[in-house]
Amino acid sequence: MTTKIPVSLGDRSYEIEIGRGNLARAAAFIIERLPRCRRAVVITDENVRLPHAERVLQSLAASGLKSDLLTVPAGEASKCVSEAERLWTELATRQIDRNAAVVAVGGGVIGDLAGFIAATFARGLALVQVPTSLLAQVDSSVGGKVGINLPAAKNMVGAFWQSAGVLIDLDVLTTLPEREYRSGLAEVVKYGVILDEPFFEYLEQQVDALNTRRPEVLEQVVARCCHLKASVVERDERELTGLRAVLNYGHTFCHAIETVSGYGRFLHGEAVAIGMTCAARLAKSLGRVDGAFSARQRALLVALGLPVAVEGLDHDRLLAAMQHDKKADQGRLRFVLPTCLGHVELVSDVDPQLVRGAMTDVP
């Protein structure tokens, strides 16, 4: 099974290719899309290097394409200025030029960090995304958002830098640690809530299959999420019309949680699940949805083994962190909030007291 999903962006268009065993054809995928590429710089983390990045390197070696391997520590803390500087220095030392491509092999952290390196070194290198986590396959590898974190705010430094292609190997999902896998399911649920009620219903029907990683269900889930994200990105690539903001459902709470907890306590998807739960409560307090909506979303997240409560974090610090959110308007809080399953809107100037109340765990 091979599925190809176009992301139509004029001269920045590319394909998402979804299949099994795709790591073995990484070199062919790169050469097809970047025929003038003379060198590939594979950026990965310590957890993904064996076996996934090594398989990509084997493919590159077999094709005769020169390659370099750069490894960073695993975890969100690597999306930082110091790691970016170290990688820039490595590229300069190795005399990497514009005939080279950066190949990001890993989860969302690697995709964001390696993408940011590609966007900024030598004023821009070609980028190929090879996502190895469920979260990266369904969300972060598509759409061209790349960046790093600051201590006070997540993803505050970055760029829009579209890849030359996204190569997804579904086989790698069998090797994901359980917690990482479930983290990705949060972004899957998000797509049902914001854009596709029938997809949300499908997820409810497939809880057992999702919990056991049934291959045919994961094939459908990954492809559907990629289709949904591609359709949004095509219509609002640089988040200028507000349409692409819907993809940030739950993320204002999520990014504050990650920032205040020091980018180490929660995986991104875990914070997304908590953030969506808070956002649903906030929407209910504003009269945008009823209690049944919140209960249904919460039930699916819990059934998939995801956290739904803000625990052990100071609400004042979380509110302060939200002031740095990129959706904030001159310090006034803005949130992506639902009106029903399958539809969300950007809501401005939300009362901070309602936000505080939404962080209290009341089912």
C-alpha positions, 0 to 999 in steps of 0.5 A: 500500500502506497498513498501519495497526498499532494500539498499544493503550494505553487512552486513550493508544492510537494508530496506526502508518501505513506507506505511500509518499508519506506525507509529503505527507499529514502535515497530514491525519494530524495533523488527523485525530488532533488536531482541536483542534491549532492549530499544529505545531512541526516539529523536525528536523536539518540533514540531514533539513530538505531535503527531508523536513521541508520536505515536511511543512511544505508539507503543513501550509501547504496545510492552513492549519495554522500551523507553525514549524520548529526545526532542531538539528545532526545527530548523537547529540551533539544529544541533550543538555541544552544543545539541550533548553534551547535548544529550550525557550527557542525554544518559549517565545519563540514563545509555544507553548501546549498547542494546539500539537503537536510533530512530530518529523521525523527519525531516532532522535535527533530522535524522542527529543529532540523527544519529550522536548521535547513531554513536558516543555514546558508540562507536555506537548504532543501529539507526532507521530512522522514517522521518516525513518531505518530505525532510527527506523521499525522501533524508536525512533519506537514505544513512547513512550520519549523522552529525552536523554543525559548525558555519563556515561550514555545516555538517563538523563534522559527520560520515557514520552510516547506520540505521537498517531500515527506516520507512516512514509513508506517512500519516504524510505529511498531517500535514506538514506546507506548507513551510516545504512541499515545501522545500522537493519538492526541493530535489524531483526536484533534483533527476529528474535533476541529475538522471532521465529525465523521472521523471523530466517530470513526475514532470512537468506534476504533478505540480497541484497534487504536490501542493495539496499533492495528495496521489497517486502522493506522493506515487510514488514520495517518492518511486522513490526518495528512489529507486534512492538514494539507487542505488547511495548509494549502488555503492558509500556508502562513497563517494569514487568514486565520484558517490555519489557526484552527490547527492550534486547538488546545495549543494555547493551554498546551504550550503554556503547560510545556513552558511552565513545566520546563519542556520535560514533564509532558510529551507534546501530545499529552499537553495537547490532550490536557489543552483540548480538555481545558479548551472544551471547558472554556468553550462550555463556559462561554456557551459555545458548546454543551456539557455533552461535547466536553464529556464526549471528547474527554471520554475518547481521550481517556479511552486512548490513555491520555491525560486530561487534568492540569496537575501540579502547575501554578495557574498564575504562571500558566496564565502568564505564559499564555501572554506569550502565545503567538495567537495573543493580541497585544496581551489579550488572550485568544483561543481556538474554541469549538462550536460543535464537533468538526468546527472551531473558531478563533475567539478573541479577548477571553476573560482570564478568569474564565481561562483560570476556571477552565484549568480546574479539573471538573468533568 
